[in-house]
Amino acid sequence: MRVTGLEKREARWTIRWVYRVLPRVFGKMLTPYTVMARQPRALFGSLVANICIESAKGIPDSLKRIVCLRAAQLIGCPF
């Protein structure tokens, strides 16, 4: 059984801004965020963690990208 993501109209009003911002950043709304919209605390925690990682100054940006790519490969992400 798969969990389906929420459409913008189904999401709580407190997280609808995510449906406007993420397509601007990624070019489309990513499925994991629509699924996490079912649990707003998990969505918010994920966004905060990603922002903290992206804004870390101690690690070069090129290394961050390599690590993210490798992590995606390990979990079987298609990109």
N, C-alpha and C positions, 0 to 999 in steps of 0.2 A: 504494500500500500504506500503510495507516494503522497506527500503533503503538497498541496497546491499553493501557489502564491496568491496574495491578495491583489486585486485591482485597486487602482487609486481610490475609486468611489467606495470600496469596501473597507479601506484602512481607516484607522482612527484619525481624527483631525489633528492630533498632536504629532503625527509622523507623515502627514501628507506632503510636507515640504521635501522629504527625501525623494518622493516621486518626481519632483521638479528639478532637484539638484543633481542627482546621480546620472540621469540621461545627458546632462550637460558635460559631466566629467568623463563618462565612459562611452557616450554615443548612444546608449540604450539603457533601459532599466534591467539590471542584472537579477536573475532568478533568485539567488540566495537572499538578496535583500527583500524581495517580495515575500519569501517564505518567513524570514525573520520578522516581517511586519505583523505576523500573528502574535508575536511576543515583543512588544515595544521595548522592554528592558534589554532583551538580548540584542535587538537592533541597535539601540543606543550604545550599549557596551561595545559592540563590534565597531561601530563608527568611531567611537572615542579611541579604541585601541589602534585602529588604522591611522587615524590622524596623528596619534603620538608616535607611531613608528615612522610615518612619512616625515614628520617634523624633527626627528632626532638628528642632531648635528654631528654626533660622534662617528657616524658611519657614512662613508661616501655613497652618493646616490647610485652610482653604477653597481656597487656591491648589494645595495638594497634590491635593485631590479633583478640581479642574478639569483639572489636568495629567494625572492618571490617566484621567479620562473621555476627554479628547482623544486620548491615546495609544491607548486602546481603540477609539475611532472610526477612527483611522488604520489600525489593523491589522485592522479589520473585525469586532471583537468584537460580538456581538449585544446586549449591554446597553449 
